[in-house]
Amino acid sequence: MIKDKALEDIFLSQKPHFDDHDAFMANLTKRLNAVEFIRQHQEATIRRYKMAMVAAFVVGIVSGAATMFFILSTPTDVPLFTFHMQTSFLLWFAENSRPIAATALALAMTLSMLSIINNVQDIMRMLGKGAFMPKYSSQ
């Protein structure tokens, strides 16, 4: 690469002058306080995300266990749903309500677990990219 002597002379001739003024220190302190506030806010946000994930997991486990207990505790020959109308579809639905409810519960639990795993991976990806933490420059 060819050096441009004129450009190099311009950069070498510049001598920055630094002053220790109170205004500079006040401005620096203000900016550092703003960075610290943002860092604390982001840490609090991550804590809220984690607590929400734990709460969703616990609620899912409790509701799933309660529903499974209800389905398994009722007699197998008694349908879960009964209709007073006698159409072929409603009769079929009443007779097969137990496997339909178990399938729907399994599908709901699977979708819930996939959603929780996806949210955890998103949070981990954000933490890995540093999206929650401000970047400090060494200059």
matplotlib code that plots the C-alpha trace (Angstrom):
import matplotlib.pyplot as plt

x = [0.0, 1.4, 1.6, 0.2, 2.8, 0.5, -2.2, 0.4, 1.8, -1.7, -2.3, 1.1, 0.8, -2.4, -1.7, -4.9, -5.1, -6.8, -8.0, -9.2, -12.3, -15.1, -17.6, -15.8, -15.8, -19.5, -20.4, -18.3, -20.0, -23.4, -22.7, -21.2, -24.3, -26.5, -24.6, -24.9, -28.6, -29.1, -27.0, -29.1, -32.3, -31.2, -30.2, -33.7, -35.3, -33.3, -34.4, -38.1, -37.7, -36.3, -39.0, -41.7, -40.2, -40.1, -43.7, -44.9, -43.1, -44.6, -48.1, -47.8, -46.7, -49.5, -52.2, -51.0, -50.8, -54.3, -55.8, -54.1, -55.3, -58.8, -58.8, -57.2, -59.4, -62.7, -64.1, -63.2, -66.7, -68.1, -67.5, -66.0, -68.6, -72.3, -74.7, -78.5, -78.8, -78.3, -76.5, -74.0, -71.0, -71.9, -72.5, -69.1, -67.5, -69.0, -67.9, -64.4, -64.0, -61.3, -58.8, -59.7, -59.0, -55.8, -54.6, -55.5, -53.7, -50.6, -50.6, -51.0, -48.2, -45.9, -46.6, -46.1, -42.7, -41.7, -42.6, -40.7, -37.6, -37.8, -38.0, -35.1, -33.0, -33.9, -32.8, -29.6, -28.9, -29.5, -27.1, -24.5, -24.8, -24.5, -27.9, -28.6, -25.2, -23.7, -20.5, -17.5, -14.8, -11.2, -10.5]
y = [0.0, 3.4, 5.9, 9.4, 11.7, 14.7, 12.8, 11.4, 14.9, 16.2, 13.5, 14.0, 17.8, 17.5, 17.7, 17.3, 19.3, 17.8, 19.8, 18.6, 20.6, 20.0, 19.9, 17.0, 15.0, 15.8, 14.7, 11.5, 10.8, 11.3, 8.9, 6.3, 6.6, 6.1, 3.0, 1.6, 2.3, 0.5, -2.5, -2.8, -2.5, -5.2, -7.5, -6.9, -7.8, -11.0, -11.9, -11.2, -13.4, -16.2, -16.0, -15.9, -19.0, -20.8, -19.7, -20.9, -24.3, -24.8, -23.8, -26.2, -29.1, -28.5, -28.1, -31.1, -33.2, -32.1, -32.8, -36.2, -37.1, -36.1, -38.1, -41.2, -41.1, -41.2, -44.6, -45.7, -46.6, -43.2, -40.6, -37.3, -35.3, -36.1, -34.4, -34.4, -34.4, -37.7, -36.9, -39.3, -36.9, -36.0, -39.6, -40.5, -37.6, -38.7, -42.3, -41.3, -38.3, -39.9, -40.6, -37.2, -35.4, -37.3, -36.5, -32.8, -32.7, -34.3, -31.9, -28.9, -30.1, -30.7, -27.2, -25.6, -27.4, -26.3, -22.8, -22.8, -24.3, -21.7, -18.8, -20.1, -20.5, -16.9, -15.6, -17.5, -16.3, -12.7, -13.2, -14.7, -11.7, -9.2, -7.7, -7.2, -5.8, -2.5, -2.8, -0.9, 0.6, 0.5, 3.8]
z = [0.0, -0.9, 1.9, 1.2, 2.7, 2.8, 4.7, 7.1, 7.7, 8.5, 11.1, 12.6, 12.8, 14.9, 18.6, 20.6, 23.7, 26.7, 29.7, 33.0, 33.3, 35.8, 32.9, 31.3, 34.6, 35.2, 31.7, 32.1, 35.4, 33.9, 31.1, 33.4, 35.6, 32.5, 31.5, 35.0, 35.1, 31.7, 33.0, 36.2, 34.1, 31.8, 34.7, 36.2, 32.9, 32.6, 36.2, 35.3, 32.2, 34.2, 36.9, 34.2, 32.6, 36.0, 36.7, 33.3, 33.8, 37.3, 36.1, 33.2, 35.4, 37.9, 35.4, 33.3, 36.5, 37.6, 34.2, 33.9, 37.4, 36.5, 33.2, 34.8, 38.0, 36.2, 35.2, 31.7, 30.7, 31.6, 28.8, 29.8, 27.8, 27.4, 25.1, 25.2, 21.5, 19.6, 16.4, 15.0, 15.4, 19.0, 19.8, 18.4, 20.2, 23.5, 23.1, 22.2, 24.5, 26.7, 23.9, 22.3, 25.6, 26.2, 22.7, 23.1, 26.5, 25.0, 22.1, 24.4, 26.7, 23.7, 22.3, 25.7, 26.1, 22.6, 23.4, 26.7, 25.0, 22.2, 24.7, 26.7, 23.5, 22.5, 25.9, 25.7, 22.2, 23.3, 26.2, 23.9, 21.5, 24.3, 23.5, 27.2, 28.1, 26.9, 25.0, 26.5, 24.3, 25.4, 23.7]

ax = plt.figure().add_subplot(projection="3d")
ax.plot(x, y, z, "-o")
ax.set_aspect("equal")
plt.show()
